[in-house]
Amino acid sequence: MQVTVETLDEAGEIVSQLLNILNFYSSESFENEAVALRQQRNSLVKSGKELLEKQERLFPNLTFCGTAPQQLNQWSASKTILEQVKESLSSLNLFCEKWADETYDSYRHELLREVGLNHKVSGESDTVMRDPRLKRQRVFWLPEGRKEFFENHVKLSNGYRLHFFPDNKKKHIYVGHIGPHLKLS
């Protein structure tokens, strides 16, 4: 919606300016703008440390655990990878919203595409699944004190991975690793 804003300058003259504002006149109009608003919000986060500090507000349906908090706090990867992390976390968070309101009945990789995830998601390879030492590297503690296997991961650029665990009972996602590919041998 275009509006005219009139202000007084220091000389007492009226200055008119045309501005565009979003008019959320319905939930449908908000949904049409939601993706752009999330992208704009994410663009304001400039570091892994800032992302970690604002996690509860930006991604309330996700919990960072395992090595993820330390990795974000000491982030040294490129801004491109950080952008991919923010996009992926936004998709995981939106998935959880839809999961909680029963749009989705369980976690499935293909549903992440529906909420805008642009990166490949997969479980672990047979090699990792058969090797207890490799599998152990993908096990992280949840905040409530139990260990889980974080086999699901988003494949980011330059070999970076975002490992996560979807808890089907709580309809919540835990993020355990955001960093370079974990060992395969």
N, C-alpha and C positions, 0 to 999 in steps of 0.2 A: 504494500500500500504506500502511495506517495503522499507525503505531508509537507507543508510549508512551515518552517520554524522561523520565527521572527525574534530577533534579539536587539538590544540597544548596544551600540558600540560606545567607546570612551567619549566620543564627541556628542553623544545623545542622538545619533542617527539610527533609524530602524534598518537593520540588515536582514534580508530575507534569504533563506537557503532551503532548497528542495532536498528532502531526505527520503530514503526508502526504509520502511520498517516492516517487520513481519507481523502479520495479523493472524493469530491462531484463533480463528472463529469456530473451529471444530477440532475434534481429535484427529480426524482425517487430514486436516490442513497441517497439524503438527507432525503427523507421521510422514507427510510428504517432505518436510524440512528436517526431520530428525537426523538423517544420514549426514547432511551438510553441517548441521549444528555439532554433531559428534566430531566430525573432521576438524571443524574450526576449534573446538575445545581441545582436541588432541594436539593441534599445531602449537598451542600455547605452552605445552610441556616440553622443555628443552633439554632435559637430562634424565638419566635413569634414577638418580637420587630424588629429583623432583617428582617423578612418576611414583616412586615408592612412598614418598611423603603424602601424596594426594590419592593413594590407592583406594582408600575407603570411600572417598567422594566420587572418584572417576569410575571405579569398577567395584561397586558394593557387593556384587554377586560372586566375586572371586576372592580367594585367599592365597596370599603368597607364603610359601613355606619352603622347606628344603634349602637349596642354595640360591633360590631366586632373590630373596631380599638382599643378600650380600652382593650378588651379581649386579643388581640394579644400583645399589649404593656405590659400587666401584666401577660403574659403566665406563668402558673405554672403546667400545666398538663404534662404528660409524653412525652418523645421524640417519643414514638410510636404513640401517638395521633397527635403530630405535623407532623409526617411523613404522616399520613393519611390525615391531613388537606392539606398539600402541594400537595399530589397526587390528592385530590378532586378538589382543586383550579386549578391545571393544566388541568384536564379534563373539568371543566367548561369553562376555558379560551379557550381551543382548540375547544370546542363546539361553542363558540361565533365566533371564526375565520371562522368556516365552515358555520355558520349561516349568517355571513356578506357576504361571497362569494357565498351565495345562494345554497350551498350544501344541507342545511336544510331550509325548509320554515317556520317552527315555532318550539317553544320549546315543547319537549315531553320527559318524563323520559327515555324511552327506547333508545333515541338517545345518551344519556350520556354513555351508555354501549359501543356504537360504537366507542366513542372517548377514551375509556379506563377506565372509572370509575368502580372501583371494589367494591363499597359499595352500599347498597340498598338506593334508593331514593323514597320518597313518599310525598304525600300531607298530610294535617292534618286529624286526625280522626274525626268521626262524633261528638264525645264528645266535642272536641275543637271547632268544627264549630258551635255547638249549644249553647255554653256558651260564651257570650260576654266578660266576664272577662278574660277567657283563650285566646280567640281570640285576645284581645287587647295586650296581652304580645308578640304576634307575629307580631305586626304592628310596622313598623319603618319608620322614615323620610328618604326620598331620598334627595340627595344633592340639587336638584332643588326646594325643599320646599314642596313636597307633601308626604302624608303618603300612604303606601302600606302594604298589608297583605302578609307576607313572609311565606306562608303555605308550600312551597316546602322545603324539608330538606334532607340532606345526613346523614345517620345513621352511626356514627363512633363507635369505641369500647368504652366500659365503660359508655355507655349512653350519650356520647357526640353527639352533633348535629351541623350541618352547615346549617343554614336557609338562603335561597336565594329567590330572586324575579327576574324572567326572564321578561324583558320588550320587548314585541313582536314588538312594534313600532320602538324602537331604536336598537333591536337585541343586547342587552346588559344585563349582569347579575349583580345584586346588592347583596352583601353579608351582611346580617344584624346581624347575631348572629353566633358565633363560640364558643361553650362552652357546659356546662352540659345541659341535657334535661330540657326544660322549663316546668313549672308546668302543671300537668294534673288534678288538683283538687283544 
